[in-house]
Amino acid sequence: MAIERLPRADRRDDEDEGTEPPFKALSREEAQALRERQPSFSPWRVVAVQALVGGVVALMAGWGTGRLDVFWSALYGAAVVVIPGALMARGITRPLPRGSVGAGVANFFVWEAVKVGLSVAMLALAPWIVQPLSWPALLVGLVLCLKCYWIALNWRGSKKN
């Protein structure tokens, strides 16, 4: 029994399997049009939205329960996301030497490790910093701020024409 290979939708009939389409350098006008269709997205925008969401969640939690410890716990949960995120945004938006792709990738991973390490440390210190601590409120603030990354991805996707 022979297996028939179906044609791929992204491959022209005249292309061979092992070859890629030739690289085409963009003109200045084509590059500008591409930048306008796909604008850059600042990590500071995500951090700002996370801070806003965290503040709103903490206010709602404190107002809804009438307890100050719930407010501070939810606010600290938001801080566990916002502070390391802001530190990473600062680290990855610094200029790098030109032509240093490897340094850019390494820079991203180093700052991601710093962000995760700081988040874990802040969570470990939470019982000593926020007293009395409400873990459910802290986790709600933390999780809702983390969900802002999905909102940011949806914003970026909806901006394309």
TAHU-V598658 format. One record per pair of residues at least 6 apart in sequence whose ideal C-beta (glycine too) atoms are under 8 Angstrom apart, sorted by the first residue. I is the first residue (numbers start at 1). J is the second residue. Records with the same first field share a line. If there is no record, write none. Layout:
# TAHU-V598658
I=J  J
This chain:
# TAHU-V598658
7=13
15=21
26=34
37=160  161
38=160
39=159
41=152  155  156
42=93
43=85  88  89  92  93
44=86  89  93
45=152
46=85  89  148  149  152
47=82  85  86  89
49=148  151  152
50=78  81  82  85  145  148
51=78  82
53=78  144  145  148
54=74  75  77  78  79  81  82  141  144  145
55=75  78
57=74  78  140  141  144  145
58=71  72  74  75  78  141
59=71
61=70  71  73  74  137  140  141
62=68  70  71  72  74
63=71
65=137
67=134
69=130  131  132  133  134  137
70=134  137
71=137
72=130
73=130  133  134  135  137  138  141
74=134  137  138  140  141
75=141
76=122  126  129  130  133  138  141
77=137  138  139  140  141  142  143  145
78=141  142  144  145
79=122
80=119  122  123  126  138  141  142
81=119  142  145  146
82=145
83=118  122
84=114  115  116  118  119  122
85=115
87=111  114  115  118
88=111  112  114  115
91=107  110  111  114
92=107  108  111
94=107
96=103  104  107
97=103
126=133  138
127=133
130=138
